[in-house]
Amino acid sequence: MVIYADVIFIINFISSYILLYLLDKFILKVSSSRKRLLISALTGAVTAAVVFCTEIPVWAAYILRISSVFAMLLISFFKLKQRILMQLAWFLILSGIITFSMIFIVSLASKPMQIVTKAGIVYFDISPKIFLPLLAVSYFIMILFIKMFKNRKNKKYYIMSVTHNDKTVTVSALFDSGNQLKEPITGKYVSILEWESVKELFELNCGFSEISDYAEEIKLWAVPFKSLGNPSGILFAFLADRVEIPEEKKCYNKSFIGIYEKQLSKNKEYNALINAGLL
């Protein structure tokens, strides 16, 4: 099979740019400049052309390829260089999705496609009219994969201890990636705890509807919030002496806890919501 340098360059330039764009927008969310992404994609494309179109040893090709990927990530996301191994893992995963989704789709269409690999770089003997639609489909498959992974990751349970008035309640808590509620005056994050657990901290013998009568006694704060289906509302909260999340080795002094009247989980899997800003 004849391999054309311009074809391998263009394919890898487009693919590398898309991979870096997805990393930037959906995973790292650092808003890297387009110029940096283009330079990085250019680095990957040049490397691919050199690997395929020159007679270099296999070991040298692998070193060149690995070095180029690290260079691409550093150019694009230099401010997050301490997380480069995580970036590398995502880059390789998304590269695999592009490759295998294209192969799978073409195989369903029963169209033969010649594939050559060298140092982890894949060359498809495919016309642009087929490559671009396949790349578009692969793009949406990658977005779907990222969202599914992140949703699964964000649904994580922790043990959370809330201490106040020399009393402590320990509950199962869900990390709520969508909760970034802050108390507007202090700017402190507000986590949520069910009323039944809160009562144990104050030894209150009243219902939630009567809580406003004890607002001064237990030093409640009124925190405004907005949510889906509720454009505005007020949440009662108190400034807990200490909040601990042992699994993450996190301990916060004077952290706000919002009070929720009902059960947060229908099946009682958790009794609290951890503010996304705490983890």
N, C-alpha and C positions, 0 to 999 in steps of 0.2 A: 504494500500500500504506500502510495506517495503521500508524504506529509509536507504541507506547505507552511512556511514560516509565517506568512501573513495571516493565514487562517488560525493557526495555533495562538498567535499573538492576540488577535481580535477576540477569539472565544474566551481566552483566559482573562483578558482585560475586562470584558463585560461581566464574566462570572465573579471575578475577584471584587469588582466594584459592588456588585449586588450583595455579596457575602459581607463585606465591610459595612455597607449601608444598613443591613439588617442587624448586625452587631451593634452599630451605633444607635439606631432608632428604637429597637425593641428589647435589647438586652442591657447594654451599658448606659444608654440614654444620656450621653455627654454632649451631644450636638457638635460633633467634630466638623471642621470646615470641609466644604466640598473639595477644596484644593488639596487638602491632606488625603482625602479618600482617593482622589484621582491619581495623585503621585504614588500612593500605595498600590493601587490597581495596576499602574504602569510598571511598577517594580515586579509584581507577580507575573505580568504578561511577558516582560523581557526575559525573566528567568525561565519561563516555560519554553520560549522560543530557543534560548541558548541550550537548554537541556535536550530538546528534541532534535535540534538542527546542527549540533556539533558533536564531534566524536570524543566525548569525555568519559572517563571511567564511571561505572555505576556508583561507586562509593562517593566520588566527587559530585555526581549529580544529586545524590541524596543530601550531602552537606550543603550544596548550593540551594536546594529547594527548601530545606529546613531553615537555613539562614534568611532566605527571602521572606518566608512566612513571619518569622520574628521581626524582621525589618518592617514589613507591612503593618504589623500590629503596633509597633513602636511609633511609626510615622503617624498612624491614624489616631492612636490613643495614648500618647506619651504621658499624659497626666495620670493615667491609670496603669503605669508600667508595673506596679507591684502586683497587679492582678493579671499579668500576662499569661500565666498558665491556664487560668479560667478562660481567657479570650481564645487561646490556642485550642482548647477543648471544643469550644463552640464553633470555631472556624472549621475544624476537622469534621465535626458532626454535620454542619450545614453543607460542607463540600460533599460528604457522603450522600446526603439527601438529594442534592442536585444530580449526582452521578446515577444513583440507583433509580430515582424517579424517571429519569430520561430513558434508561435501559428498559424499565418496566413498561412505560407507555409505548415505546417503539415495539416491544415484543408483543403487546396486545394488538397492535396494528399489523402484526405479521410482516413487518418490513425489516429486511436484514440490515444490520449496521455494524461496520467494522470498528473495533475499538483497540487502541494501543495505549499501554500505560508505561510510564517511565518515571522513576523516583517519586511515585505518588501522584504524578500529573497524568490526567486522562485526555486522550485525543479522540474525538468522534469524527468519523468520516461521514459527515452529514451536511446537507445543504442548508444555507441560511434560512430558507423558507420553512424548513422543518425545525431547525435549531431554536429560532426565536420563540415560536409558540410553545415548544417544550420548555424553554427557559422560563417563560411566563407562568406555565402551570407549576413548575418546580418552585417558583417564587412564592406562590400562594400555599403550596404544601409546606414550605419552610415556615411561613408565618403561622399556619395552623399548628405546626409542631411546637413552635416557641410558645404560643399562647396556651396550648394544652399543658406543656411542661411547667410554665410559670404558675398557672392556676393550681396545678397539683402541688407544686412546691409551696405556694403561699397558704394552702390549706393545711397548716401545721398546728398541732396542739402542744401546749406547754403546761407545766404546773406553775401557778402563780400564787405567791403569798402576799397578802395585804395586811400590814400592821398599822393599828391606830388605837390610841388610848390604852396602850399596853395589852391589846388583844390582837390576835392574828387569825385570819381565815385563809385557808389554803384551798384553791379551786383549780379545776381544769379550765384552761383559757385557750381561745382560738386566736392565732395571729391574724389580725384583720388588715390586709394590705390596702383596703379602701378607706380605712379610718385614719385620718390625719387631723382630727379635731384638736384645736388648741383653745385654751382659755385666753380670751383676747387681751386681758390686762397684763398677765405675767408671761404669756407666750408659751406656757407649759403644755405638753401633750396631755390629752384626756383619754384614759382607758375606760372601759365600761364593766360594771359589776352588777349582778342581779340583786334586787332589793332584799330577797330572803337572806343572802349572805351579808349584805350591808348591816342588817338589823343586829347581827351578832357582834358587830364592832361597837355599836352604840347602846345595846340592850334596850332597844325601843319596843314598847308594847302598843304599837299603833299601826294602822294600815298606810299604804303608800299615799293614799289620797289626803292623809293628815300630815304629811311630812313638812309642808310649808309652815305648820304651826311650830315646828321645832327648828326652823331655819337658823335662828339666832343662837339657840342653845348648842347645836351641833356644828355651827359655823358652815352652813351650806353656801355654795357659790352658784349663781345662775349663769349657765354657759349657753349662749345662742348657737344654734346649729341649723344646717340645711341638709335635707336628704331627699331621695327619690320619692315623689309623691307628697312631700312635706316641705314646701318652699322655705318655711321658717318655723322655729320652735325654740323652747327653752329646756335645757337639761340641768337638773340639780346635780351638783358635784361637791365633793369634799376633798380637802388636801390631806391625803394619807401621809402618815409619818414615814412609812417605808413600803416600797413595792419591790419584791424580789422575783426573779426568774432564774432559778438555779441552773437549769440546763444550759443557758447561755451565759451563766456567771454574771448576770446583770443585777444591780441593786440601785434603786433610785430613792433618795430621800426627798420628801415633800413632793409627791407626784399626785396629780389629780385623778380621782376616780369618779366617773359619772354613774348615776344610779338609774338602773332600768327596772321598770315595774314588773314586767312579765318574764317568762323564761326566754332566754336567748336561743336555745336549741330545743326543738320539739322532742327529740329523743334523749335529751339531757346529756349530750356528749360533752358539753362545756357550759360554764356558768359565767364566763367573762370574755371580753374582747380586748386584746392587747393592741394598743395604738401602734400603727406602723412606724411612727417616729422613735419608738423605744428600742427597736431591734434593727 
